[in-house]
């Protein structure tokens, strides 16, 4: 019985740590609606508009060629891999980690 | 004469004792955890020991694979497939595996690696390094040896590796079937194909570079 209790304790003590670790990225596919400074608006394939932050850490690639945010053109297809950070007010702010554009 | 010998022995014992005390204190403080990287003293001593452990003949070996774009390309492909999981495509060591090892996977673009001779690099690839994460890759065949000499050529190229080369390597990194599927999906969509019917799933990552 003691062994079973110990095993259960370990499962419940360890499982939340394993399951709660961070690192989920979200993928967004769509068309560039607009880009203003750091803010990129994407019309997704389901018709919604999503806003994503593009910063100097974002890797922007057209094929294998590195691009700048200024090279992103409204109307072109785009795939964004992003994670969610929070601003100082605690508001969720999706930030693009990688952007892929058509070659 | 006897007095000098006595002083030498006492001196050596003092050094060994000091090392044992420092090593013991370090072990007592950290246990077997690999979470913290080794200290400066341990790093310097381990590197010196590694250098001494490589036979002179091996250290002085010359790379039999002539320097060429093909040799670098061959080394790059091999590196992407076998080494990048720890060392990263750009050789920075900034990967989940590399960051979690003790000692950490080194930044191979830096002097500590680039100042090793070709022979030393080859010896380390072939034989690995005990008590580190570096396995022995030498299979004993001429083919394996040639592959490893090409790796040496690519390691020399790492400080100048370009973004397009890194992108090429990404295509050669080992991937799970799900990662293959996601890459295909992205490529198809960007080339004008239909969007996937199901929303893109969450990707799971611990980050990493190159």
Boltz contact constraints between the chains, C-beta under 6 A:
constraints:
  - contact:
      token1: [A, 23]
      token2: [B, 205]
      max_distance: 6.0
  - contact:
      token1: [A, 23]
      token2: [B, 206]
      max_distance: 6.0
  - contact:
      token1: [A, 24]
      token2: [B, 202]
      max_distance: 6.0
  - contact:
      token1: [A, 25]
      token2: [B, 203]
      max_distance: 6.0
  - contact:
      token1: [A, 25]
      token2: [B, 205]
      max_distance: 6.0
  - contact:
      token1: [A, 27]
      token2: [B, 200]
      max_distance: 6.0
  - contact:
      token1: [A, 29]
      token2: [B, 189]
      max_distance: 6.0
  - contact:
      token1: [A, 29]
      token2: [B, 195]
      max_distance: 6.0
  - contact:
      token1: [A, 45]
      token2: [B, 195]
      max_distance: 6.0
  - contact:
      token1: [A, 64]
      token2: [B, 164]
      max_distance: 6.0
  - contact:
      token1: [A, 64]
      token2: [B, 167]
      max_distance: 6.0
  - contact:
      token1: [A, 66]
      token2: [B, 163]
      max_distance: 6.0
  - contact:
      token1: [A, 77]
      token2: [B, 190]
      max_distance: 6.0
  - contact:
      token1: [A, 79]
      token2: [B, 186]
      max_distance: 6.0
  - contact:
      token1: [A, 100]
      token2: [B, 186]
      max_distance: 6.0
  - contact:
      token1: [A, 102]
      token2: [B, 190]
      max_distance: 6.0
